[in-house]
Amino acid sequence: MGGIVGPEDGERVSRGPRDHRILAELPELEVVELRFGPDFEGVEPHSHEDHVDSFYVLAGEAEFVLADETVRLGPGSYVAAPVGAVHGFRNVGGGELRMLNVHAPNVGFADRLRKA
């Protein structure tokens, strides 16, 4: 999947009461719009040895861990975790957290979402 994706397009993958939306699946990258409710406990700090993992906050507030830094960020903020960097996040805004998640290159995250 690549090319042009409109505001209601993309493949929706149900995750409880919310849907994530797969926007691009190319060999070079994959892009997923992630949606988390206020009850989302977060993604524990971890690292990837095969890709850059990055996040652009669309709505809500997230607390990001990147290496030895912890920051609280809102809409318009961007975090890029280089290969091997420890990173994680959680929803701290009390409402819905929406982010674009970009993996470069594509490492099959969209496929894992489909199977979960």
Backbone torsions as a table, in degrees:
resi	resn	phi	psi	omega
1	MET	NA	128.2	177.1
2	GLY	-160.1	-176.8	178.0
3	GLY	96.2	-142.0	-174.3
4	ILE	-96.5	131.7	179.2
5	VAL	-127.7	118.2	178.9
6	GLY	-79.0	175.1	-175.6
7	PRO	-62.7	-22.8	178.5
8	GLU	-109.1	4.8	-177.1
9	ASP	-93.6	-176.7	-177.4
10	GLY	94.4	160.5	-179.7
11	GLU	-86.1	123.4	179.2
12	ARG	-90.7	133.3	179.1
13	VAL	-121.0	115.2	-176.4
14	SER	-71.0	135.5	174.9
15	ARG	-136.3	85.8	-175.7
16	GLY	66.1	-132.4	-177.6
17	PRO	-77.9	-4.3	-176.8
18	ARG	-120.8	158.0	175.4
19	ASP	-114.4	138.1	165.3
20	HIS	-91.6	158.7	-177.2
21	ARG	-129.8	118.8	178.5
22	ILE	-81.5	120.1	-175.5
23	LEU	-103.5	-30.3	-179.5
24	ALA	-153.4	139.4	172.9
25	GLU	-138.1	94.4	177.6
26	LEU	-122.1	160.7	177.9
27	PRO	-58.1	-32.7	-175.3
28	GLU	-81.8	-25.7	-178.9
29	LEU	-164.1	161.4	169.8
30	GLU	-135.5	145.3	-177.5
31	VAL	-130.4	129.0	-179.3
32	VAL	-131.6	132.0	171.0
33	GLU	-85.5	117.9	-178.6
34	LEU	-100.1	142.0	177.1
35	ARG	-131.8	127.0	-179.3
36	PHE	-130.6	139.6	176.7
37	GLY	-83.7	174.8	-178.8
38	PRO	-64.4	-18.2	179.9
39	ASP	-85.9	-2.3	-178.3
40	PHE	-68.2	122.8	-175.5
41	GLU	-83.1	-16.0	174.1
42	GLY	111.7	177.3	176.8
43	VAL	-111.4	118.2	-178.6
44	GLU	-61.7	149.5	177.6
45	PRO	-54.5	133.8	-178.1
46	HIS	-155.7	177.2	176.6
47	SER	-140.2	163.5	177.2
48	HIS	-127.3	133.5	-179.9
49	GLU	-95.9	1.1	-174.4
50	ASP	-126.3	0.2	-179.6
51	HIS	-163.4	159.5	170.6
52	VAL	-82.6	136.5	178.2
53	ASP	-118.4	118.9	-176.9
54	SER	-132.5	157.8	-172.4
55	PHE	-139.7	133.3	173.6
56	TYR	-119.2	119.2	-176.9
57	VAL	-78.3	121.5	178.5
58	LEU	-93.7	-40.1	-177.6
59	ALA	-155.6	149.5	179.5
60	GLY	87.7	-167.3	179.4
61	GLU	-133.4	139.0	179.0
62	ALA	-126.5	146.6	169.7
63	GLU	-103.0	118.3	-178.6
64	PHE	-105.5	141.5	168.0
65	VAL	-108.8	128.7	174.9
66	LEU	-139.7	111.2	-175.0
67	ALA	58.7	-119.3	-177.8
68	ASP	-102.9	16.4	-178.5
69	GLU	-113.1	140.1	174.3
70	THR	-124.4	125.6	-178.5
71	VAL	-135.4	150.5	175.6
72	ARG	-105.1	125.7	-173.6
73	LEU	-133.7	147.4	178.6
74	GLY	-116.7	-165.5	-176.2
75	PRO	-53.5	138.3	-179.9
76	GLY	91.1	-3.5	-179.6
77	SER	-90.9	151.9	-177.1
78	TYR	-134.9	137.0	176.8
79	VAL	-129.3	130.4	175.7
80	ALA	-122.3	119.8	177.4
81	ALA	-97.5	108.8	179.5
82	PRO	-62.8	165.1	176.3
83	VAL	-51.7	128.9	177.0
84	GLY	85.4	-8.5	-178.5
85	ALA	-80.0	134.4	176.2
86	VAL	-73.1	131.3	-178.6
87	HIS	-153.3	158.7	177.1
88	GLY	-172.0	174.1	179.8
89	PHE	-158.8	164.1	172.9
90	ARG	-150.1	158.6	178.2
91	ASN	-83.1	121.2	-179.5
92	VAL	-122.1	6.4	-173.6
93	GLY	-89.5	-8.5	-179.2
94	GLY	83.1	-6.7	177.6
95	GLY	-130.5	-159.1	179.1
96	GLU	-73.3	139.3	172.9
97	LEU	-108.0	123.1	176.8
98	ARG	-121.3	131.4	-179.8
99	MET	-142.7	151.3	165.5
100	LEU	-89.7	130.3	177.7
101	ASN	-115.1	121.6	-177.3
102	VAL	-118.1	126.5	174.1
103	HIS	-111.8	130.7	177.5
104	ALA	-136.1	117.6	-0.8
105	PRO	-77.9	-179.0	176.5
106	ASN	-64.2	127.2	180.0
107	VAL	-122.2	15.0	175.5
108	GLY	86.4	17.4	179.0
109	PHE	-60.6	-42.2	179.4
110	ALA	-60.4	-40.8	177.1
111	ASP	-62.6	-40.2	178.7
112	ARG	-65.1	-36.9	176.4
113	LEU	-62.4	-42.2	-179.3
114	ARG	-61.9	-35.5	-174.6
115	LYS	-86.6	-15.8	-176.0
116	ALA	-74.9	NA	NA
